[in-house]
Each structure stands twice: as C-alpha cells, then as structure tokens.
Amino acid sequence: MCGRFVVTESSQDLIELFDIDQAAAELPGPSYNVRPTDQVPVILESAKSEPVVRRLESARWSLVPSFAKELASKYPTFNARSEEVASKATFAASVVSRRAIIPATGYYEWHTEGTQKTPYFIHSASDVPIAFAGLYSWWKDESLPPEDPARWVLSATILTRDAIGELAGLHPRTPVMLPPEFWDTWLDPHEPGDQSFVDAAVDASTDMFDDLVFHEVGPVKDDGPQLIEPVAG
C-alpha cells in the first residue's frame, strides 16, 4: 500500500516534466509528508476538449465516486488494488476514462516485525520523480449552490500491486509506478480502460523496480526534509 508519500518537485518542475498544457491557479506546494485526504498534484487529460488538454490539477487524495452521498467515506479509498479495480463500483467508472498520474519524489512504507513497525523511504536511485498510476473522480456537493466553486471536488486514488524483489521483503504491496513510455497511453481518455488495460499498466511498471532504493528513516511526523534522512547506523 501507499499511505504517505513525498513531493518535493515544484509546480514548474512538474509542468516541464509532464508536458502540461494547463495548470490550475492554486496547486499544493512541496511536502515531505503527504497524507490521505491532503491535496496532491495530479496530471489528467479530459475528453471534453479537442484536442485533448493535459492539465495539472489539485485533488483530494482519497477518491470520492460521483454517486457518493457525502465526502467522507467509512472505507479507505486513497489506494485501489489493481487486480480488482475494474470490478469495484467505487473505481470502475474512473478506470474507463478518468485515469491520472500522481507524481512523487518517493513514498514511505512500514516494515512490520511482531509489534514493531519501522518506516522506510523508497525512491528512485536516479533521483527522478515517480509517476504513480492513479484514478480520479469529480464529486458534486449538493449542499452548496451552483455558483460556489467549492461545489465540485476533484479526488484521486493510487493503484497498488504486489511488490517484487527486495521491496517485497519490506512490504507485500507497492504503488503501480508507470514508465515514461506508458504515460500517454494511461492518460488518454479516448483509450477505454478495463481490467486488461490496468493489467498491462501493471506489467509495464515491473521494470521500474530496478531503479528503486530504500533506507530506514525516523518517525514520519510533521514535515520537512529531515523525514527522508537515513537513520544513522
């Protein structure tokens, strides 16, 4: 799973890296401790415009399906298991045409032995941003008037898969990390998504494991670059 992650890239860095056409006026700043329900940067493409426009938006990290009665959910939706995502009502519609990339510098995972949980920071050995495979949704808050800009809430989730290699010894699950050659395909709203499409993205993500490294860190509390510093051996 992925319950906390890090984004140190600026909005301008993301605009250049992902060839963004339009960026929202207000975007979340860098954070070393992104938590579920925080605002996170997301990259998406919408079929409502032709040609399709690639946008950088701010989204709530915990997907709220359009049919939800309220914003909060009793079930966690910040992650979605890739193996079954197309058959889950919460995520199925987003799989079809509302797919996103959630950029990250790296993420935290906790290795459990008995009752002891030890945090680790996982990132790219080449220090390039990671592109998490995500889904997004728009939810309408019926309690607000139509003219209120807060009436529409953009939210997102991160897909997960089985971990492999050394990472599997740390935790059995990991985010799906897309290679650059799969970015356009994943975002394309004209490419109808289904479970086999998601499975292809997971297969493409396997090569990304070769570039991952991790180290133990201290307690993941508050914010700041000290959170990703290695614990002195």
Rosetta blueprint (number, residue, H / E / L):
1 M L
2 C L
3 G L
4 R E
5 F E
6 V E
7 V E
8 T L
9 E L
10 S L
11 S H
12 Q H
13 D H
14 L H
15 I H
16 E H
17 L H
18 F L
19 D L
20 I L
21 D L
22 Q E
23 A E
24 A L
25 A L
26 E L
27 L L
28 P L
29 G L
30 P L
31 S E
32 Y E
33 N E
34 V E
35 R L
36 P L
37 T L
38 D L
39 Q E
40 V E
41 P E
42 V E
43 I E
44 L E
45 E E
46 S E
47 A L
48 K L
49 S L
50 E L
51 P L
52 V L
53 V E
54 R E
55 R E
56 L E
57 E E
58 S E
59 A E
60 R E
61 W E
62 S L
63 L L
64 V L
65 P L
66 S L
67 F L
68 A L
69 K L
70 E L
71 L L
72 A L
73 S L
74 K L
75 Y L
76 P L
77 T L
78 F L
79 N E
80 A E
81 R E
82 S L
83 E L
84 E L
85 V H
86 A H
87 S H
88 K L
89 A H
90 T H
91 F H
92 A H
93 A H
94 S H
95 V H
96 V H
97 S H
98 R L
99 R E
100 A E
101 I E
102 I E
103 P E
104 A E
105 T L
106 G E
107 Y E
108 Y E
109 E E
110 W E
111 H E
112 T E
113 E E
114 G L
115 T L
116 Q E
117 K E
118 T E
119 P E
120 Y E
121 F E
122 I E
123 H E
124 S E
125 A L
126 S L
127 D L
128 V L
129 P L
130 I E
131 A E
132 F E
133 A E
134 G E
135 L E
136 Y E
137 S E
138 W E
139 W E
140 K E
141 D L
142 E L
143 S L
144 L L
145 P L
146 P L
147 E L
148 D L
149 P H
150 A H
151 R H
152 W E
153 V E
154 L E
155 S E
156 A E
157 T E
158 I E
159 L E
160 T E
161 R E
162 D E
163 A L
164 I L
165 G H
166 E H
167 L H
168 A H
169 G H
170 L L
171 H L
172 P L
173 R E
174 T E
175 P E
176 V L
177 M E
178 L L
179 P L
180 P H
181 E H
182 F H
183 W H
184 D H
185 T H
186 W H
187 L H
188 D L
189 P L
190 H L
191 E L
192 P L
193 G L
194 D L
195 Q H
196 S H
197 F H
198 V H
199 D H
200 A H
201 A H
202 V H
203 D H
204 A H
205 S H
206 T H
207 D H
208 M H
209 F H
210 D H
211 D H
212 L E
213 V E
214 F E
215 H E
216 E E
217 V L
218 G L
219 P L
220 V L
221 K L
222 D L
223 D L
224 G L
225 P H
226 Q H
227 L H
228 I H
229 E L
230 P L
231 V L
232 A L
233 G L
